């Protein structure tokens, strides 16, 4: 699967979830906590969708979008070291 395909299918799923929780089409929540549903039965799988979509965004040089998706992935997968590593790798560098 190409990065573009991974991004497409990931965002398609994420946008369906966003619409289901009442967010306008194509828009993320202002706060990741408002978007994530950690008690959702498939929370682990949702975290992986956000994480993998973030990786595709990062590979396509969309680091801002990758950071937003990773923040939600972190809520779903708080102990996942890969998510933590990618958050650090996509962090804004000051200086």
N, C-alpha and C positions, 0 to 999 in steps of 0.2 A: 504494500500500500504506500502511495506517495504521501508526502507531507500535506499536500493540498487536499487529498482524499481524507486523510485523518482529521484535518481541520474541519472539512465539510461535514463529515458524519458526527464528529464530536459536537460541533456547534448546533447541528440539527437536533441532537438529543437534548443538549443544554437548553436550547430555545424552547423546546417542548415543555421541559420542566419549568422554565421561567414563566411561560404562559399559564401553566397549571396552577402556579402559586400567585397569579394575578399581576405579574410584571408586564409592562407593555412589550409588544413584539420587538425582538432584537435588542432589548435593553437589559443590562445587568442591574442588580440592586446596588444602591449607594454603598451599603456595607455588606461585606461577605456574609456576616451573621444573618442578614435578612434573606439571603438567597439559599444558604445551606439548610438542609433538613437532617441533622445528625441522627434523629430517631427514626428516620425512614427505614423500612425493612431492607432496602437495597442500598443503604448508605455507603458501604464499602465499594460497591460497584460504581456508584455515582462519583465517589472520590476519584476512582481510577479514570473515569471519563473526563473529569475536569483536569486531572493530572496529564493524561495523554494528549488532550487537546491543547493544553498549555505547552507541552513539548513541541507540538506541531507549530504553534504560533511562534515559539522561540526560534525554531529552525527556519521559519519564514521571515525572521527578523522583525517580528511584532512583539517586542519585549514588554511593552506596556500592557497589551492584552494578555500575554503570558502571566505577568505578575497578578493581574486581577483573577485569572482562573486558578492560579496556584494558591491564592488566599482562601478561596472557597475549598479547594482540595485539602488544604491544611485542616479545615474544620471537620471534614469528613474523615480524614486520615491523620489524626494528630500525632501518632507515633511513627509514621512512615518516614524513614530517614531519607529516602529518595526525594520525597516532596520537600523536606527541609533543605536538602542539598540544592535543589533547583531554585528554591526561593532565594537562597544566598547567591547563587550564580546569576540570577536576574535582578538582584537588588540594584537600585540606583547608586551610582558611584559619585560621591561628592569630592570636589577638589580639583 
